[in-house]
């Protein structure tokens, strides 16, 4: 459900202090995608 996806993306943004653009959020379709994306963004910020 798209509302669930939006809520998850918002939770990720809040939990990890990230800004996830809509274009990127649309590409996150699995838990693995989310983990990979978040790890990459956190490494870029270090």
PDB file of N, CA, C, O and CB in Angstrom:
ATOM      1  N   UNK A   1       0.849  -1.192   0.000  1.00  0.00           N
ATOM      2  CA  UNK A   1       0.000   0.000   0.000  1.00  0.00           C
ATOM      3  C   UNK A   1       0.885   1.243   0.000  1.00  0.00           C
ATOM      4  O   UNK A   1       1.846   1.320   0.766  1.00  0.00           O
ATOM      5  CB  UNK A   1      -0.961   0.005   1.229  1.00  0.00           C
ATOM      6  N   UNK A   2       0.573   2.201  -0.840  1.00  0.00           N
ATOM      7  CA  UNK A   2       1.433   3.380  -0.988  1.00  0.00           C
ATOM      8  C   UNK A   2       1.485   4.232   0.274  1.00  0.00           C
ATOM      9  O   UNK A   2       2.510   4.856   0.548  1.00  0.00           O
ATOM     10  CB  UNK A   2       0.954   4.227  -2.146  1.00  0.00           C
ATOM     11  N   UNK A   3       0.409   4.272   1.044  1.00  0.00           N
ATOM     12  CA  UNK A   3       0.422   5.035   2.292  1.00  0.00           C
ATOM     13  C   UNK A   3       1.395   4.417   3.283  1.00  0.00           C
ATOM     14  O   UNK A   3       2.104   5.132   3.991  1.00  0.00           O
ATOM     15  CB  UNK A   3      -0.987   5.103   2.901  1.00  0.00           C
ATOM     16  N   UNK A   4       1.429   3.085   3.337  1.00  0.00           N
ATOM     17  CA  UNK A   4       2.384   2.405   4.208  1.00  0.00           C
ATOM     18  C   UNK A   4       3.813   2.733   3.795  1.00  0.00           C
ATOM     19  O   UNK A   4       4.674   2.951   4.648  1.00  0.00           O
ATOM     20  CB  UNK A   4       2.157   0.888   4.177  1.00  0.00           C
ATOM     21  N   UNK A   5       4.064   2.766   2.502  1.00  0.00           N
ATOM     22  CA  UNK A   5       5.399   3.083   2.002  1.00  0.00           C
ATOM     23  C   UNK A   5       5.804   4.494   2.405  1.00  0.00           C
ATOM     24  O   UNK A   5       6.931   4.715   2.851  1.00  0.00           O
ATOM     25  CB  UNK A   5       5.453   2.932   0.477  1.00  0.00           C
ATOM     26  N   UNK A   6       4.901   5.438   2.253  1.00  0.00           N
ATOM     27  CA  UNK A   6       5.183   6.829   2.637  1.00  0.00           C
ATOM     28  C   UNK A   6       5.495   6.908   4.127  1.00  0.00           C
ATOM     29  O   UNK A   6       6.425   7.604   4.536  1.00  0.00           O
ATOM     30  CB  UNK A   6       3.983   7.752   2.289  1.00  0.00           C
ATOM     31  N   UNK A   7       4.719   6.195   4.936  1.00  0.00           N
ATOM     32  CA  UNK A   7       4.954   6.204   6.381  1.00  0.00           C
ATOM     33  C   UNK A   7       6.303   5.592   6.727  1.00  0.00           C
ATOM     34  O   UNK A   7       6.999   6.085   7.615  1.00  0.00           O
ATOM     35  CB  UNK A   7       3.842   5.451   7.106  1.00  0.00           C
ATOM     36  N   UNK A   8       6.677   4.524   6.034  1.00  0.00           N
ATOM     37  CA  UNK A   8       7.984   3.904   6.277  1.00  0.00           C
ATOM     38  C   UNK A   8       9.118   4.846   5.900  1.00  0.00           C
ATOM     39  O   UNK A   8      10.086   4.988   6.647  1.00  0.00           O
ATOM     40  CB  UNK A   8       8.109   2.595   5.491  1.00  0.00           C
ATOM     41  N   UNK A   9       9.002   5.486   4.751  1.00  0.00           N
ATOM     42  CA  UNK A   9      10.041   6.426   4.313  1.00  0.00           C
ATOM     43  C   UNK A   9      10.176   7.562   5.323  1.00  0.00           C
ATOM     44  O   UNK A   9      11.289   7.966   5.659  1.00  0.00           O
ATOM     45  CB  UNK A   9       9.714   6.992   2.904  1.00  0.00           C
ATOM     46  N   UNK A  10       9.054   8.075   5.806  1.00  0.00           N
ATOM     47  CA  UNK A  10       9.098   9.144   6.804  1.00  0.00           C
ATOM     48  C   UNK A  10       9.764   8.659   8.092  1.00  0.00           C
ATOM     49  O   UNK A  10      10.517   9.403   8.720  1.00  0.00           O
ATOM     50  CB  UNK A  10       7.678   9.660   7.103  1.00  0.00           C
ATOM     51  N   UNK A  11       9.491   7.428   8.480  1.00  0.00           N
ATOM     52  CA  UNK A  11      10.114   6.865   9.682  1.00  0.00           C
ATOM     53  C   UNK A  11      11.620   6.712   9.485  1.00  0.00           C
ATOM     54  O   UNK A  11      12.396   6.998  10.397  1.00  0.00           O
ATOM     55  CB  UNK A  11       9.481   5.501  10.032  1.00  0.00           C
ATOM     56  N   UNK A  12      12.038   6.263   8.303  1.00  0.00           N
ATOM     57  CA  UNK A  12      13.473   6.149   8.012  1.00  0.00           C
ATOM     58  C   UNK A  12      14.142   7.512   8.075  1.00  0.00           C
ATOM     59  O   UNK A  12      15.224   7.654   8.646  1.00  0.00           O
ATOM     60  CB  UNK A  12      13.698   5.513   6.627  1.00  0.00           C
ATOM     61  N   UNK A  13      13.503   8.510   7.492  1.00  0.00           N
ATOM     62  CA  UNK A  13      14.064   9.862   7.497  1.00  0.00           C
ATOM     63  C   UNK A  13      14.253  10.359   8.924  1.00  0.00           C
ATOM     64  O   UNK A  13      15.292  10.925   9.262  1.00  0.00           O
ATOM     65  CB  UNK A  13      13.157  10.827   6.716  1.00  0.00           C
ATOM     66  N   UNK A  14      13.249  10.143   9.750  1.00  0.00           N
ATOM     67  CA  UNK A  14      13.322  10.615  11.135  1.00  0.00           C
ATOM     68  C   UNK A  14      14.360   9.829  11.932  1.00  0.00           C
ATOM     69  O   UNK A  14      15.161  10.414  12.661  1.00  0.00           O
ATOM     70  CB  UNK A  14      11.949  10.502  11.809  1.00  0.00           C
ATOM     71  N   UNK A  15      14.346   8.518  11.794  1.00  0.00           N
ATOM     72  CA  UNK A  15      15.246   7.662  12.576  1.00  0.00           C
ATOM     73  C   UNK A  15      16.711   7.888  12.223  1.00  0.00           C
ATOM     74  O   UNK A  15      17.568   7.918  13.107  1.00  0.00           O
ATOM     75  CB  UNK A  15      14.891   6.201  12.361  1.00  0.00           C
ATOM     76  N   UNK A  16      17.000   8.047  10.932  1.00  0.00           N
ATOM     77  CA  UNK A  16      18.389   8.127  10.490  1.00  0.00           C
ATOM     78  C   UNK A  16      18.828   9.535  10.113  1.00  0.00           C
ATOM     79  O   UNK A  16      19.965   9.730   9.683  1.00  0.00           O
ATOM     80  CB  UNK A  16      18.596   7.218   9.324  1.00  0.00           C
ATOM     81  N   UNK A  17      17.956  10.509  10.264  1.00  0.00           N
ATOM     82  CA  UNK A  17      18.311  11.890   9.954  1.00  0.00           C
ATOM     83  C   UNK A  17      18.612  12.108   8.485  1.00  0.00           C
ATOM     84  O   UNK A  17      19.503  12.879   8.131  1.00  0.00           O
ATOM     85  CB  UNK A  17      19.491  12.308  10.770  1.00  0.00           C
ATOM     86  N   UNK A  18      17.870  11.429   7.638  1.00  0.00           N
ATOM     87  CA  UNK A  18      18.090  11.512   6.191  1.00  0.00           C
ATOM     88  C   UNK A  18      16.943  12.244   5.517  1.00  0.00           C
ATOM     89  O   UNK A  18      15.828  12.304   6.034  1.00  0.00           O
ATOM     90  CB  UNK A  18      18.252  10.111   5.584  1.00  0.00           C
ATOM     91  N   UNK A  19      17.241  12.796   4.354  1.00  0.00           N
ATOM     92  CA  UNK A  19      16.208  13.330   3.457  1.00  0.00           C
ATOM     93  C   UNK A  19      16.164  12.369   2.275  1.00  0.00           C
ATOM     94  O   UNK A  19      17.149  12.239   1.548  1.00  0.00           O
ATOM     95  CB  UNK A  19      16.515  14.842   2.994  1.00  0.00           C
ATOM     96  N   UNK A  20      15.048  11.703   2.078  1.00  0.00           N
ATOM     97  CA  UNK A  20      14.915  10.749   0.980  1.00  0.00           C
ATOM     98  C   UNK A  20      13.993  11.362  -0.073  1.00  0.00           C
ATOM     99  O   UNK A  20      12.783  11.457   0.135  1.00  0.00           O
ATOM    100  CB  UNK A  20      14.359   9.367   1.487  1.00  0.00           C
ATOM    101  N   UNK A  21      14.569  11.779  -1.207  1.00  0.00           N
ATOM    102  CA  UNK A  21      13.750  12.376  -2.272  1.00  0.00           C
ATOM    103  C   UNK A  21      12.705  11.383  -2.791  1.00  0.00           C
ATOM    104  O   UNK A  21      12.916  10.171  -2.745  1.00  0.00           O
ATOM    105  CB  UNK A  21      14.646  12.851  -3.434  1.00  0.00           C
ATOM    106  N   UNK A  22      11.591  11.900  -3.278  1.00  0.00           N
ATOM    107  CA  UNK A  22      10.518  11.046  -3.793  1.00  0.00           C
ATOM    108  C   UNK A  22      11.014  10.096  -4.880  1.00  0.00           C
ATOM    109  O   UNK A  22      10.592   8.941  -4.944  1.00  0.00           O
ATOM    110  CB  UNK A  22       9.383  11.902  -4.340  1.00  0.00           C
ATOM    111  N   UNK A  23      11.919  10.590  -5.739  1.00  0.00           N
ATOM    112  CA  UNK A  23      12.434   9.738  -6.824  1.00  0.00           C
ATOM    113  C   UNK A  23      13.150   8.519  -6.260  1.00  0.00           C
ATOM    114  O   UNK A  23      13.024   7.417  -6.794  1.00  0.00           O
ATOM    115  CB  UNK A  23      13.391  10.536  -7.734  1.00  0.00           C
ATOM    116  N   UNK A  24      13.904   8.718  -5.176  1.00  0.00           N
ATOM    117  CA  UNK A  24      14.613   7.606  -4.547  1.00  0.00           C
ATOM    118  C   UNK A  24      13.639   6.702  -3.795  1.00  0.00           C
ATOM    119  O   UNK A  24      13.766   5.478  -3.837  1.00  0.00           O
ATOM    120  CB  UNK A  24      15.700   8.130  -3.592  1.00  0.00           C
ATOM    121  N   UNK A  25      12.676   7.297  -3.114  1.00  0.00           N
ATOM    122  CA  UNK A  25      11.707   6.522  -2.332  1.00  0.00           C
ATOM    123  C   UNK A  25      10.930   5.562  -3.229  1.00  0.00           C
ATOM    124  O   UNK A  25      10.610   4.447  -2.817  1.00  0.00           O
ATOM    125  CB  UNK A  25      10.733   7.462  -1.596  1.00  0.00           C
ATOM    126  N   UNK A  26      10.629   5.991  -4.448  1.00  0.00           N
ATOM    127  CA  UNK A  26       9.887   5.144  -5.382  1.00  0.00           C
ATOM    128  C   UNK A  26      10.672   3.896  -5.767  1.00  0.00           C
ATOM    129  O   UNK A  26      10.081   2.886  -6.149  1.00  0.00           O
ATOM    130  CB  UNK A  26       9.529   5.930  -6.630  1.00  0.00           C
ATOM    131  N   UNK A  27      11.997   3.958  -5.671  1.00  0.00           N
ATOM    132  CA  UNK A  27      12.846   2.824  -6.040  1.00  0.00           C
ATOM    133  C   UNK A  27      13.018   1.829  -4.899  1.00  0.00           C
ATOM    134  O   UNK A  27      13.503   0.718  -5.115  1.00  0.00           O
ATOM    135  CB  UNK A  27      14.204   3.320  -6.488  1.00  0.00           C
ATOM    136  N   UNK A  28      12.626   2.217  -3.687  1.00  0.00           N
ATOM    137  CA  UNK A  28      12.756   1.331  -2.529  1.00  0.00           C
ATOM    138  C   UNK A  28      11.510   0.459  -2.467  1.00  0.00           C
ATOM    139  O   UNK A  28      10.438   0.912  -2.066  1.00  0.00           O
ATOM    140  CB  UNK A  28      12.946   2.145  -1.196  1.00  0.00           C
ATOM    141  N   UNK A  29      11.667  -0.810  -2.871  1.00  0.00           N
ATOM    142  CA  UNK A  29      10.506  -1.699  -2.931  1.00  0.00           C
ATOM    143  C   UNK A  29      10.617  -2.888  -1.983  1.00  0.00           C
ATOM    144  O   UNK A  29       9.638  -3.602  -1.766  1.00  0.00           O
ATOM    145  CB  UNK A  29      10.318  -2.199  -4.340  1.00  0.00           C
ATOM    146  N   UNK A  30      11.804  -3.104  -1.418  1.00  0.00           N
ATOM    147  CA  UNK A  30      11.991  -4.217  -0.486  1.00  0.00           C
ATOM    148  C   UNK A  30      12.753  -3.723   0.734  1.00  0.00           C
ATOM    149  O   UNK A  30      13.326  -2.634   0.732  1.00  0.00           O
ATOM    150  CB  UNK A  30      12.746  -5.397  -1.164  1.00  0.00           C
ATOM    151  N   UNK A  31      12.745  -4.544   1.771  1.00  0.00           N
ATOM    152  CA  UNK A  31      13.520  -4.216   2.968  1.00  0.00           C
ATOM    153  C   UNK A  31      14.998  -4.125   2.607  1.00  0.00           C
ATOM    154  O   UNK A  31      15.711  -3.254   3.106  1.00  0.00           O
ATOM    155  CB  UNK A  31      13.294  -5.273   4.084  1.00  0.00           C
ATOM    156  N   UNK A  32      15.455  -5.018   1.746  1.00  0.00           N
ATOM    157  CA  UNK A  32      16.849  -4.992   1.310  1.00  0.00           C
ATOM    158  C   UNK A  32      17.201  -3.695   0.602  1.00  0.00           C
ATOM    159  O   UNK A  32      18.279  -3.140   0.816  1.00  0.00           O
ATOM    160  CB  UNK A  32      17.131  -6.165   0.396  1.00  0.00           C
ATOM    161  N   UNK A  33      16.296  -3.209  -0.239  1.00  0.00           N
ATOM    162  CA  UNK A  33      16.507  -1.923  -0.914  1.00  0.00           C
ATOM    163  C   UNK A  33      16.662  -0.807   0.111  1.00  0.00           C
ATOM    164  O   UNK A  33      17.539   0.048  -0.018  1.00  0.00           O
ATOM    165  CB  UNK A  33      15.336  -1.609  -1.872  1.00  0.00           C
ATOM    166  N   UNK A  34      15.807  -0.820   1.128  1.00  0.00           N
ATOM    167  CA  UNK A  34      15.849   0.222   2.156  1.00  0.00           C
ATOM    168  C   UNK A  34      17.166   0.180   2.911  1.00  0.00           C
ATOM    169  O   UNK A  34      17.785   1.218   3.146  1.00  0.00           O
ATOM    170  CB  UNK A  34      14.676   0.066   3.134  1.00  0.00           C
ATOM    171  N   UNK A  35      17.597  -1.013   3.291  1.00  0.00           N
ATOM    172  CA  UNK A  35      18.856  -1.157   4.030  1.00  0.00           C
ATOM    173  C   UNK A  35      20.022  -0.667   3.188  1.00  0.00           C
ATOM    174  O   UNK A  35      20.862   0.093   3.669  1.00  0.00           O
ATOM    175  CB  UNK A  35      19.082  -2.624   4.449  1.00  0.00           C
ATOM    176  N   UNK A  36      20.077  -1.094   1.944  1.00  0.00           N
ATOM    177  CA  UNK A  36      21.158  -0.683   1.045  1.00  0.00           C
ATOM    178  C   UNK A  36      21.175   0.829   0.871  1.00  0.00           C
ATOM    179  O   UNK A  36      22.237   1.448   0.933  1.00  0.00           O
ATOM    180  CB  UNK A  36      21.013  -1.369  -0.320  1.00  0.00           C
ATOM    181  N   UNK A  37      20.018   1.422   0.656  1.00  0.00           N
ATOM    182  CA  UNK A  37      19.921   2.871   0.451  1.00  0.00           C
ATOM    183  C   UNK A  37      20.387   3.623   1.691  1.00  0.00           C
ATOM    184  O   UNK A  37      21.186   4.555   1.592  1.00  0.00           O
ATOM    185  CB  UNK A  37      18.477   3.272   0.100  1.00  0.00           C
ATOM    186  N   UNK A  38      19.892   3.223   2.850  1.00  0.00           N
ATOM    187  CA  UNK A  38      20.237   3.916   4.094  1.00  0.00           C
ATOM    188  C   UNK A  38      21.723   3.781   4.395  1.00  0.00           C
ATOM    189  O   UNK A  38      22.367   4.762   4.767  1.00  0.00           O
ATOM    190  CB  UNK A  38      19.410   3.365   5.267  1.00  0.00           C
ATOM    191  N   UNK A  39      22.278   2.582   4.239  1.00  0.00           N
ATOM    192  CA  UNK A  39      23.717   2.389   4.473  1.00  0.00           C
ATOM    193  C   UNK A  39      24.535   3.292   3.557  1.00  0.00           C
ATOM    194  O   UNK A  39      25.493   3.928   3.998  1.00  0.00           O
ATOM    195  CB  UNK A  39      24.112   0.911   4.251  1.00  0.00           C
ATOM    196  N   UNK A  40      24.157   3.347   2.281  1.00  0.00           N
ATOM    197  CA  UNK A  40      24.880   4.175   1.309  1.00  0.00           C
ATOM    198  C   UNK A  40      24.827   5.642   1.707  1.00  0.00           C
ATOM    199  O   UNK A  40      25.852   6.325   1.692  1.00  0.00           O
ATOM    200  CB  UNK A  40      24.297   3.989  -0.101  1.00  0.00           C
ATOM    201  N   UNK A  41      23.648   6.133   2.061  1.00  0.00           N
ATOM    202  CA  UNK A  41      23.496   7.544   2.435  1.00  0.00           C
ATOM    203  C   UNK A  41      24.264   7.868   3.711  1.00  0.00           C
ATOM    204  O   UNK A  41      24.853   8.944   3.819  1.00  0.00           O
ATOM    205  CB  UNK A  41      22.016   7.890   2.618  1.00  0.00           C
ATOM    206  N   UNK A  42      24.266   6.957   4.676  1.00  0.00           N
ATOM    207  CA  UNK A  42      24.994   7.202   5.919  1.00  0.00           C
ATOM    208  C   UNK A  42      26.502   7.213   5.672  1.00  0.00           C
ATOM    209  O   UNK A  42      27.221   8.003   6.284  1.00  0.00           O
ATOM    210  CB  UNK A  42      24.637   6.137   6.970  1.00  0.00           C
ATOM    211  N   UNK A  43      26.987   6.346   4.780  1.00  0.00           N
ATOM    212  CA  UNK A  43      28.413   6.326   4.455  1.00  0.00           C
ATOM    213  C   UNK A  43      28.819   7.591   3.709  1.00  0.00           C
ATOM    214  O   UNK A  43      29.915   8.109   3.923  1.00  0.00           O
ATOM    215  CB  UNK A  43      28.755   5.088   3.617  1.00  0.00           C
ATOM    216  N   UNK A  44      27.951   8.093   2.841  1.00  0.00           N
ATOM    217  CA  UNK A  44      28.245   9.330   2.112  1.00  0.00           C
ATOM    218  C   UNK A  44      28.349  10.509   3.067  1.00  0.00           C
ATOM    219  O   UNK A  44      29.100  11.451   2.816  1.00  0.00           O
ATOM    220  CB  UNK A  44      27.167   9.602   1.055  1.00  0.00           C
ATOM    221  N   UNK A  45      27.601  10.459   4.151  1.00  0.00           N
ATOM    222  CA  UNK A  45      27.591  11.554   5.112  1.00  0.00           C
ATOM    223  C   UNK A  45      28.756  11.532   6.079  1.00  0.00           C
ATOM    224  O   UNK A  45      28.982  12.511   6.791  1.00  0.00           O
ATOM    225  CB  UNK A  45      26.327  11.528   5.879  1.00  0.00           C
ATOM    226  N   UNK A  46      29.514  10.421   6.121  1.00  0.00           N
ATOM    227  CA  UNK A  46      30.627  10.327   7.076  1.00  0.00           C
ATOM    228  C   UNK A  46      31.879  10.985   6.562  1.00  0.00           C
ATOM    229  O   UNK A  46      32.900  10.989   7.249  1.00  0.00           O
ATOM    230  CB  UNK A  46      30.919   8.888   7.402  1.00  0.00           C
TER     231      UNK A  46
END
